[in-house]
Each structure stands twice: as structure tokens, then as C-alpha cells.
Amino acid sequence: MNRPGNVIIVGAGLAGLFLALKLAPRKVTLLSQAPLGQASSSAWAQGGLAVALGGEDDPLLHAKDTIEAGAGLVDPAIARLLAFDGPARVMDLVALGVPFDRTKDGKLAQSLEAAHSRPRVVRVAGDLAGKAIMDALIAASHGADHIEIVENAQALALACDANGAARAVLCRFADGDHLVAGEEVVLATGGVGGLYSLTTNPAQALGQGLAMAARAGALIGDPEFVQFHPTAIDVGRDPAPLATEALRGEGAHIVNAQGLSFVADLAARDVVARAIHMERAAGRGAFLDARKAVGARFPEAFPTVFSACLSAGLDPRISPIPIAPAAHYHMGGIVVDSWGATTIEGLSAVGECASTGAHGANRLASNSLLEAVVFAQRIATRLRDGQITTPSRLASVTAPPSLPGPARAQLRALMQDHAGVVRDAAGLNRAIAGVDGLISTFGQTNALISARLILIAALARKESRGAHFRSDYPDARAPQRSFLTRTQAGIDWAG
């Protein structure tokens, strides 16, 4: 499938769709592994977008909060870029029809979330921001003449030309594997939560883009930093439903089985996640009590959370919600510059699979959707009016092996047990040995490559920082980012 001059976008979440729209009039081929709106974490996002819209807030304060939450690893220039570009991108979403909540005087309503010094999260119907944004972008994409949507295309590997530039994607379709070739490739493939047995992410979030880029030789940054959302609803579901942080912004409290508070409700996510992990490990349980703060308003104020609780036989108006930390967001990823370009010519990355320097060791709540649209706009600006070149002949590429269901379950258990909220060298080494055993049996699948990147970097970081907590190295050292090449991660190009 040769589409000369087209930008090939792999992934149809918020980042991929917003980028596709912004690239007009340049031709775009949008590859989605499922029908649009499915298998995307963006559609499940509850909190919304963090943005400073004036009044008692300003972008410099937003940038300051972002830097402080990131535990020493946020790039200050990127934090400022995110904060200052954010208001314009939110207005873009408003123009696309996203029905953000409004105050009585017609202004965008903003809520408070953890580690923010001001209420600045714009949302939709309490906890429906992700779905509302995706609905608007999907409708706009279907009506855009410059976008070709290709659904049910499972991306497997990148294909480079003779000069080493990424020009095509090997995809698996119902009728077999085919190359989709263009001039530029953008990875917008989401995160890694599906590598863990307790996650809020879709099962398909296995770090495909991370592995594809690493296999092709792209530099990977900070893969050890996996954010665990502290308030996943613990009702035995896979993936776990999420109790949005906005509940705590409304006054809900985290308590144990005795009803006692044990952590500041609006502390940074890594602090809250570790406290809940330890309380549960001690047998005292952890719950989110919103009975007084929300109570009878639950159905209209937080319909997604309310529905998830009711479907599990729990009424949050009269009972506290059982909670547990769950793999939620990957702060690390494919290293990009301030315009979204990777270290491979012709390859960009955007959204959760990219490592922009915006999140450091601990993402500030509701900065993820913001980062996606800000960097999608910047990539579009760089590529939209760029000179179209004629790619040279593509090098041959083969599909990586697949990981069977039972082996995937084994991998998820390894990651949950040994690369979770609290880590140590013994556990990380056990996980690496387990992953290497799976590789020896099944080969270097994309999921196993992604897991190995996380584990190798976590073992090498002999300190505790943000979402990466080592019980054997509980103190922090001087802040330093980690970078991995495919050779350092033990990735064999031939698969």
C-alpha cells in the first residue's frame, strides 16, 4: 500500500486524531488497530485537560506545578511550552465541538486535582472528558477529505529506506501482513499499562510503538517511570475502572477499613499510590469515601464512576469505594525534541508513547491530554508545509513474533509483582530472568521488548524518584534522566 507523500499516523487516540486534523491539507493515512474510539486510553480519560485560563492562575504557575510534580526530571522549557500553548489548544477543542463544562456565567469550569496549586482542569460532565473529546475528533476526522482512515490495522514494525529514514509501517490485516508506505511516520500508539495485571489501560496497550521504535534504533528515554493511578476501583475487573482524581478535588477522602485517613488526599500521585500500596499490604485496606463530598449528586456529577460502581454491586452514595494503585500512564517513551521528532529521520512520536521531558518522574494530573494536543500541533506545524521528498527503496522488514495469551498473562504477573509501585533489585532481576525465558521460547515480541526496556532501566536506576520507588535504594540521588539504545536493552534487530 504505497501512499507517496502521505503522513502515516499509527494510532487513533487523541494525539493521532488531533494531529491528523491539524495536518490539513496534507494527506494523512490514519492507522487504527480497532474501530475508531475503541482500544484507546484517550476515550477512558476522566479528569480532562489541565490549563491555566487566567483569573488567579497563569501559565507560569502551571509550569511550576508541573516541574515540582516531576521530581527533578521535567525539562523546564518544555513545561513552559506546555503551559503557554495549552489555552489555544483547548480553544481548538472547543471549536471542534467538545462540550466542556461551563460556569453560570459561561466560562469554562475548572476543577482541582492532586499537586495543582489552582483549580485548572477543564472537564466534561464531571468525568466524561475523554469520551466527549474523542467523539468530537472522530466526527471531524470522518468529515475530513485529507484523512484516510484504515481500521483494524495492527502495527508490527517500522520499515526504513536505504538512508535509514522511517517511511513505512508493517501492519497485520485480516488478509495478512502488508506494508503501508508514505513519506513520514508518526507513532501515536499509547502506553504500556497492558503489561501489568492491574491496569486502567486497554488490553492492547502493550508498548507497541515503544518496541517498534527501539527495534528500529530510536533512542528511548526514562522507560522505568510508570505512573500508578492510586484510585483504581478494586472490583476484580480487567482493566480496572478508574475513580477520577476530581473526586478528591471535590472533597472525597482516602481512608482505610477503619475509616482512618493515612495520606493527604491531594498529594502527588506517587506519594498517594505508595501509601495505598503499603496500607493494603498491611491488611488495613484502602477506600475512597465520597459519601459526604458527592453523595446523592453522584449520578450526574460523576456518571462514569457511578456506573462502574453500580455494575459491580456497589453504591458509592452509601458505601466507600475499594481502591488500589494500577498501572495508568507511561512517563517514559520514545525520545523526541520540542517539535516531536525522534532520533530517526522521518519518524515522529506523540502522546503517551513519546518522551518529551514534560512529565519527568511523576506526571502532573491531567497534563497527559494537554501534552498530546500541544505536541500534535507542533508536529503538524513542522510537517504540514514541509517539502515532500521521494523515499529511496525500503529495506526488507519482517514481523516480530506474537505472544500467546498464557505467556502474556505470565508477563503481566511478572511486571505487576516485580516492577510495580515498590521495586527492588531481587524482584527486578527475577522479572528480567522471566522475560528472558519468555523471549527464549517465543522470540522478541513487541510486548517483551517493552517490558525489558522498563525492567533494565528500573534496575539501573539505583535510587527512588517519583513513580520509581526502590525499597533497597529509598533515597534520591542527583537528578539524571536515563536513555537506552536497542543494544543497551539487549534488543536483537533481527528479532
TORDOMAR-594601 format. One line per field, with one value per residue (C-alpha): x negated, y negated, z; residue number from 0; residue in one letter. Coordinates in steps of 0.1 Angstrom, whole numbers, m for minus. Layout:
% TORDOMAR-594601
x: c(X	...) .
y: c(Y	...) .
z: c(Z	...) .
gulum: c(NUM	...) .
fipa: c(A	...) .
***
This chain:
% TORDOMAR-594601
x: c(0	m21	m9	m36	m39	m13	m20	m13	1	1	27	61	64	65	29	33	67	58	26	44	69	41	21	47	44	15	27	28	32	45	39	62	58	95	126	122	129	121	88	78	69	79	116	114	97	120	102	98	71	50	48	43	70	64	80	60	40	13	m8	m40	m23	m11	m46	m59	m35	m45	m82	m76	m55	m81	m106	m136	m134	m110	m126	m116	m114	m90	m69	m66	m58	m31	m16	m17	m4	23	51	50	53	82	99	92	111	140	141	143	174	161	188	166	184	193	199	232	216	205	168	150	154	122	116	88	67	37	5	21	19	51	83	74	87	114	137	170	200	177	158	166	139	121	152	165	132	129	164	158	125	138	167	144	120	148	157	121	112	75	77	78	89	77	92	82	46	23	m11	m40	m73	m88	m104	m132	m147	m182	m192	m178	m147	m114	m90	m65	m48	m43	m7	13	47	74	59	23	m7	m12	m34	m17	m43	m43	m69	m67	m57	m42	m38	m8	m4	3	m12	m23	4	14	m19	m6	21	37	42	67	55	70	55	39	17	m15	m41	m39	m52	m80	m91	m88	m109	m135	m138	m144	m172	m154	m166	m143	m141	m131	m112	m113	m88	m54	m27	m3	30	38	75	84	117	107	136	116	121	95	89	98	124	110	121	111	89	115	135	107	108	145	136	136	112	89	94	86	111	114	123	90	71	35	23	30	58	43	6	m13	m2	m33	m30	7	1	m27	m7	23	0	m15	18	32	0	5	40	59	74	79	111	123	151	172	204	204	185	206	233	267	251	230	252	250	217	196	216	187	176	211	220	188	196	232	223	200	228	215	234	208	235	238	205	168	152	124	93	58	29	30	6	20	m5	m40	m61	m90	m90	m105	m128	m116	m127	m105	m89	m81	m110	m127	m163	m153	m148	m112	m99	m79	m62	m33	m12	m19	m44	m67	m92	m90	m105	m71	m64	m97	m94	m58	m32	m11	26	44	12	14	42	27	m7	10	27	m2	m28	m4	m1	m38	m44	m17	m34	m67	m53	m23	m42	m74	m90	m79	m108	m108	m118	m145	m139	m127	m148	m131	m113	m98	m71	m81	m67	m34	m30	m3	24	10	m25	m11	6	m27	m44	m17	m21	m59	m56	m29	m48	m83	m81	m51	m47	m76	m106	m140	m169	m160	m125	m136	m163	m136	m114	m142	m150	m113	m111	m143	m128	m98	m120	m139	m106	m86	m112	m115	m78	m69	m54	m85	m108	m88	m88	m126	m132	m112	m130	m166	m161	m144	m173	m199	m182	m196	m175	m139	m124	m88	m69	m101	m105	m133	m129	m166	m175	m149	m168	m172	m205	m213	m186	m195	m175	m181	m185	m186	m196	m185	m219	m219	m184	m196	m173	m182	m174	m167	m141) .
y: c(0	m29	m64	m88	m120	m109	m112	m77	m81	m49	m52	m69	m82	m119	m125	m107	m122	m158	m156	m142	m171	m197	m184	m196	m199	m174	m139	m116	m78	m71	m35	m23	12	13	m7	m44	m50	m15	m3	m39	m51	m86	m77	m65	m96	m111	m142	m164	m188	m210	m245	m280	m303	m334	m348	m336	m312	m318	m295	m302	m288	m258	m252	m255	m228	m206	m209	m202	m171	m157	m152	m169	m154	m178	m200	m235	m248	m220	m226	m263	m254	m231	m256	m286	m267	m249	m276	m279	m241	m239	m266	m244	m216	m239	m249	m212	m209	m195	m204	m213	m221	m258	m281	m300	m330	m309	m305	m271	m254	m242	m216	m209	m178	m165	m186	m215	m248	m261	m246	m244	m211	m216	m186	m173	m162	m155	m125	m122	m144	m116	m102	m137	m147	m115	m117	m152	m143	m111	m130	m157	m131	m112	m145	m155	m148	m148	m119	m82	m61	m25	m4	30	24	38	21	45	29	m1	1	m23	m32	m28	m60	m48	m71	m57	m55	m27	m5	32	39	71	71	98	109	109	86	56	25	m9	m33	m71	m98	m104	m81	m93	m69	m77	m43	m50	m34	m2	4	37	51	52	74	44	15	m11	m9	12	47	35	10	32	6	15	m19	m19	15	7	m25	m7	21	m4	m21	m51	m64	m55	m78	m71	m39	m29	m57	m41	m60	m40	m58	m55	m51	m24	m8	26	48	76	63	62	34	18	m10	m44	m67	m101	m123	m150	m132	m141	m176	m177	m167	m128	m113	m82	m61	m25	1	m15	m48	m64	m88	m78	m101	m136	m133	m157	m148	m139	m106	m87	m96	m85	m53	m42	m50	m30	m1	0	m2	26	47	42	57	25	19	m13	m31	m63	m78	m102	m98	m133	m151	m139	m117	m120	m140	m110	m100	m134	m147	m116	m93	m71	m63	m58	m34	m14	m11	m1	26	41	41	11	m22	m50	m72	m49	m29	m38	m27	0	m12	0	m15	m4	m10	m41	m62	m59	m89	m75	m66	m74	m104	m134	m170	m201	m195	m159	m145	m113	m104	m85	m106	m106	m93	m114	m103	m120	m113	m87	m68	m99	m111	m149	m159	m172	m146	m138	m111	m118	m133	m161	m152	m159	m171	m140	m151	m186	m173	m152	m182	m206	m184	m172	m209	m213	m182	m194	m228	m211	m186	m204	m227	m206	m197	m163	m140	m108	m80	m56	m18	m3	22	55	60	90	92	98	130	129	137	162	155	177	162	127	134	147	115	93	111	107	69	65	84	70	37	22	m6	7	24	39	55	90	87	68	95	122	103	99	136	144	121	136	170	160	145	178	196	171	147	109	99	62	67	85	58	30	49	54	17	9	35	28	m9	m3	20	m6	m35	m28	m55	m64	m92	m100	m69	m48	m36	m12	2	11	m24	m46	m79	m101	m109	m138	m141	m124	m111	m77	m68	m34	m22	11	25	15	30	63	60	80	62	95	103) .
z: c(0	m13	m5	m17	3	29	66	82	117	138	165	166	201	210	198	165	156	166	146	116	116	121	92	66	37	37	30	60	64	99	111	139	154	161	150	159	196	207	223	231	266	255	254	290	304	331	345	315	305	328	315	331	318	338	369	399	376	350	327	348	379	359	346	382	394	365	373	411	404	381	409	393	358	340	313	324	288	279	310	300	264	275	299	275	244	264	263	225	221	245	223	193	210	218	181	173	194	227	253	282	314	319	349	353	335	305	314	312	346	362	389	413	411	430	431	413	432	415	400	363	349	323	321	306	327	356	343	306	291	272	256	247	231	212	199	186	170	154	139	125	111	93	76	66	29	36	61	50	80	80	108	122	112	139	135	139	128	111	77	68	35	23	41	74	74	86	56	62	87	85	96	102	85	82	49	61	67	44	43	44	29	29	34	72	100	133	163	185	199	236	267	284	311	295	305	341	355	373	350	339	303	274	270	237	255	254	244	206	195	221	209	172	176	198	173	145	166	181	215	244	275	311	305	342	351	351	369	390	395	432	429	405	416	431	420	402	367	339	331	364	363	374	402	389	409	405	433	457	443	453	488	488	513	512	543	555	565	600	583	592	569	562	534	522	496	471	475	443	427	435	472	473	453	477	508	495	484	519	537	516	522	560	557	565	531	512	502	486	507	487	506	521	494	465	479	461	433	421	391	374	389	381	358	347	382	394	366	372	409	404	378	405	431	449	455	462	477	507	507	503	471	474	456	446	426	389	360	344	324	310	316	296	259	226	229	209	206	212	177	182	161	172	166	134	103	91	125	150	181	201	231	257	236	234	260	256	290	302	329	344	371	380	356	370	369	336	318	295	272	272	261	233	217	222	206	179	169	169	147	123	120	112	87	71	49	47	14	2	m7	m27	m4	m16	m17	15	34	40	73	90	115	151	167	187	224	231	258	286	281	281	314	328	316	333	366	364	358	385	411	405	386	404	429	451	435	445	427	436	421	391	384	387	363	338	340	335	304	290	295	275	248	245	239	219	205	209	207	210	244	257	243	260	293	291	284	316	337	325	332	366	377	366	385	420	437	445	424	416	405	406	442	452	487	486	475	492	489	458	441	418	391	359	330	317	280	263	229	215	221	258	262	246	216	185	153	136	162) .
gulum: c(0	1	2	3	4	5	6	7	8	9	10	11	12	13	14	15	16	17	18	19	20	21	22	23	24	25	26	27	28	29	30	31	32	33	34	35	36	37	38	39	40	41	42	43	44	45	46	47	48	49	50	51	52	53	54	55	56	57	58	59	60	61	62	63	64	65	66	67	68	69	70	71	72	73	74	75	76	77	78	79	80	81	82	83	84	85	86	87	88	89	90	91	92	93	94	95	96	97	98	99	100	101	102	103	104	105	106	107	108	109	110	111	112	113	114	115	116	117	118	119	120	121	122	123	124	125	126	127	128	129	130	131	132	133	134	135	136	137	138	139	140	141	142	143	144	145	146	147	148	149	150	151	152	153	154	155	156	157	158	159	160	161	162	163	164	165	166	167	168	169	170	171	172	173	174	175	176	177	178	179	180	181	182	183	184	185	186	187	188	189	190	191	192	193	194	195	196	197	198	199	200	201	202	203	204	205	206	207	208	209	210	211	212	213	214	215	216	217	218	219	220	221	222	223	224	225	226	227	228	229	230	231	232	233	234	235	236	237	238	239	240	241	242	243	244	245	246	247	248	249	250	251	252	253	254	255	256	257	258	259	260	261	262	263	264	265	266	267	268	269	270	271	272	273	274	275	276	277	278	279	280	281	282	283	284	285	286	287	288	289	290	291	292	293	294	295	296	297	298	299	300	301	302	303	304	305	306	307	308	309	310	311	312	313	314	315	316	317	318	319	320	321	322	323	324	325	326	327	328	329	330	331	332	333	334	335	336	337	338	339	340	341	342	343	344	345	346	347	348	349	350	351	352	353	354	355	356	357	358	359	360	361	362	363	364	365	366	367	368	369	370	371	372	373	374	375	376	377	378	379	380	381	382	383	384	385	386	387	388	389	390	391	392	393	394	395	396	397	398	399	400	401	402	403	404	405	406	407	408	409	410	411	412	413	414	415	416	417	418	419	420	421	422	423	424	425	426	427	428	429	430	431	432	433	434	435	436	437	438	439	440	441	442	443	444	445	446	447	448	449	450	451	452	453	454	455	456	457	458	459	460	461	462	463	464	465	466	467	468	469	470	471	472	473	474	475	476	477	478	479	480	481	482	483	484	485	486	487	488	489	490	491	492	493	494) .
fipa: c(M	N	R	P	G	N	V	I	I	V	G	A	G	L	A	G	L	F	L	A	L	K	L	A	P	R	K	V	T	L	L	S	Q	A	P	L	G	Q	A	S	S	S	A	W	A	Q	G	G	L	A	V	A	L	G	G	E	D	D	P	L	L	H	A	K	D	T	I	E	A	G	A	G	L	V	D	P	A	I	A	R	L	L	A	F	D	G	P	A	R	V	M	D	L	V	A	L	G	V	P	F	D	R	T	K	D	G	K	L	A	Q	S	L	E	A	A	H	S	R	P	R	V	V	R	V	A	G	D	L	A	G	K	A	I	M	D	A	L	I	A	A	S	H	G	A	D	H	I	E	I	V	E	N	A	Q	A	L	A	L	A	C	D	A	N	G	A	A	R	A	V	L	C	R	F	A	D	G	D	H	L	V	A	G	E	E	V	V	L	A	T	G	G	V	G	G	L	Y	S	L	T	T	N	P	A	Q	A	L	G	Q	G	L	A	M	A	A	R	A	G	A	L	I	G	D	P	E	F	V	Q	F	H	P	T	A	I	D	V	G	R	D	P	A	P	L	A	T	E	A	L	R	G	E	G	A	H	I	V	N	A	Q	G	L	S	F	V	A	D	L	A	A	R	D	V	V	A	R	A	I	H	M	E	R	A	A	G	R	G	A	F	L	D	A	R	K	A	V	G	A	R	F	P	E	A	F	P	T	V	F	S	A	C	L	S	A	G	L	D	P	R	I	S	P	I	P	I	A	P	A	A	H	Y	H	M	G	G	I	V	V	D	S	W	G	A	T	T	I	E	G	L	S	A	V	G	E	C	A	S	T	G	A	H	G	A	N	R	L	A	S	N	S	L	L	E	A	V	V	F	A	Q	R	I	A	T	R	L	R	D	G	Q	I	T	T	P	S	R	L	A	S	V	T	A	P	P	S	L	P	G	P	A	R	A	Q	L	R	A	L	M	Q	D	H	A	G	V	V	R	D	A	A	G	L	N	R	A	I	A	G	V	D	G	L	I	S	T	F	G	Q	T	N	A	L	I	S	A	R	L	I	L	I	A	A	L	A	R	K	E	S	R	G	A	H	F	R	S	D	Y	P	D	A	R	A	P	Q	R	S	F	L	T	R	T	Q	A	G	I	D	W	A	G) .
***
